[in-house]
Each structure stands twice: as structure tokens, then as C-alpha cells.
Amino acid sequence: MHPLCREWFIGRLDTAAAQTTSQLRIVIGSGEGLDAVRRRLAAVKPASAAEAGDVVIALNLPEYGGREVELQLKTKAACTPAMRGALKAVEGVLDVELV
């Protein structure tokens, strides 16, 4: 496949994924990870109307038998593959799902 065609095709896939995704679910394993995610979300540009979706933080609590507590943030964020990748790179993040 020609590189220009590939770039166009991948861009279209990202756009299609953003239009069908309405939630970003972030699984965090520690309090430090929670703070790092907060900083990362604050550092990115606001999501466009087409990309904006809910953000759910799932805090994994191994000291309570692996129980998870989910928190839904008031603010919206970009629910895109690029945002998923950026958040997966944050220390303390166990998983990021586009739902």
C-alpha cells in the first residue's frame, strides 16, 4: 500500500473509532497513578464534540482482595486511540479501554 494511502486510511480509522466511542475506562493500580493520570488529562487539549466522551477511573485495590472502585469524572476527554496510547504510557496505569 502506498504510504499516502496508508496515512489516509489510518486517519479514517481513528476518526471512525472516535465517533463510535463514548467512554474512556482507565484502570489504575495506585494513588500515584491516579495523580499522574490527572496531570496527563489536564495537559491535553480539550476534546472536540466528536471526540468527547466520559472518563471512568477504575482504581484497583489489591489490599482489599483486588476490588475495583469506579469513579466517573465530571469532565469529558478525547476518546481516541491516541489518548488511549498516551494514558497507557503513564506509570501506574494498568489498562485503558475505549468503550
Secondary structure, 3 states (H helix, E strand, C coil): CCHHHHHHHHHHHHHHHHHHCCEEEEEECCHHHHHHHHHHHHHCCCCCCCCEEEEEEEEEEHHHCCEEEEEECCCCEECCHHHHHHHHCCCCEEEEEEC
